[in-house]
Amino acid sequence: MSFSLPQDISPTALIAILLTPTPNSPQPPSISLPSLISINSNKRTCLFHRTYYIESNQPWKPKPDMNSPKDWPEPIVRVQSLSDSGVPVVPDRYIKPPPERPLISSDNSDINIPLIDLGGFFGDEYLRATTLTQISEACREWGFFQVVNHGVRPELMDGAREVWRQFFHLPFESKQVYANAPKTYEGYGSRLGVQKGAILDWSDYYFLHYLPCSLKDHHKWPALPVSLREVIEEYSEQVVKLCGVLMKVLSLNLGLREEYLQNAFGGTNIGACLRVNFYPKCPQPDLTLGLSSHSDPGGMTLLLPDQRVAGLQVRRGNNWITVKPARHAFIVNIGDQIQVLSNAIYKSVEHRVIVNSNKERVSLAFFYNPRSDLPIEPAKELVTPDKPALYPAMTFDEYRLFIRLKGPQGKSQVESLKSPR
Ligand SMILES: O=C(O)CCC(=O)C(=O)O
């Protein structure tokens, strides 16, 4: 079925239409956005097989709760409590369908994502050019790389990871006071997405905002361990500085002005948030995932991995490459917003996390995002008659609604938004 929508309909409204149940249907329809929608940015003409709401012939009205369900669809179970209870098998809720299950074997391959010395960017002309080229190739070929000599103090990196490890080992009640809800996701959580009956991931997490300042609220950060707030302030400040440098590198490599991407993100008014992932020991790691395959919806992610145990896997064609973390390196990856701004010269690459039967794992994912109410679209300089804009303009607020509702789902969102050609 094909029809036209009003010129001024926002993508959020469009997604809301797709997810809105008919008055007689208690559940949102189960739909796959990529297979159902394609948006032409100019005409906003939509092609879908059907939508429940439109079928019901009712005029569309925004539903106040659509963007932010108040609560989780099922009671939350902390994966850490399950693991600590010594369950001998993975409960059904965490068992992935066979094609999604990981192959757990000792990974002896020496294939790894590129490792880059960022110090070269501040070196002489030759070193600077070499570093730019290495990062350019890594962005085009992998969407992922590791950086060392990045300016963040190694002791601060270790301290930040350890203070979070201690947080997760606090008594249940001390963490539970920060239990989160899907409205903002801030706090202590155990699931992404609000689809009832979804197969869950084998992890807990803590999510907090660092920028913009209006969203930062220390009371929503754990009060214990006592050093946590101070350590995370300093860590975030240094990581934001590093992100600023990387934004310059990426802009230059795309042939844009050094400040282009930063300005497109909102200058100093960007968003930055931290998700600390805790992957408890798992009795059957070959049946589940710590985090399902996804691309990051934001701009760029700086991951501080666990030095003690690998777990992150990056998609390379039909293979999953296990990242071997270099000491005191950050793992950098391109998110969907940079894929959009670069008109797909850079791709946000799918990744996932495997778990381990005898080691827990802690990682800190720092998300550097555009200001949430700014339309993000392909840079005009990268749009040509041969390569027209692949994506319509969309704010990050509108964009991230998808993952907040549906949870991690590969690259389905950014692919679904590609204009038909
Ligand atoms: O834990 C990891 O290695 C990756 C985490 C991640 O992909 C995320 O938090 O989005």
The ligand as an SDF file (V2000), in Angstrom:
LIG
                    3D

 10  9  0  0  0  0  0  0  0  0999 V2000
   30.7640   -4.0730   26.3580 O   0  0  0  0  0  0  0  0  0  0  0  0
   31.1880   -3.8870   25.2360 C   0  0  0  0  0  0  0  0  0  0  0  0
   32.2860   -4.3050   24.8600 O   0  0  0  0  0  0  0  0  0  0  0  0
   30.3680   -3.1560   24.1960 C   0  0  0  0  0  0  0  0  0  0  0  0
   29.2480   -2.3450   24.7760 C   0  0  0  0  0  0  0  0  0  0  0  0
   28.3830   -1.7350   23.7380 C   0  0  0  0  0  0  0  0  0  0  0  0
   28.4250   -2.0460   22.5730 O   0  0  0  0  0  0  0  0  0  0  0  0
   27.4100   -0.7230   24.1630 C   0  0  0  0  0  0  0  0  0  0  0  0
   27.3150   -0.4320   25.3690 O   0  0  0  0  0  0  0  0  0  0  0  0
   26.7030   -0.1900   23.2600 O   0  0  0  0  0  0  0  0  0  0  0  0
  1  2  2  0
  2  3  1  0
  2  4  1  0
  4  5  1  0
  5  6  1  0
  6  7  2  0
  6  8  1  0
  8  9  2  0
  8 10  1  0
M  END
$$$$
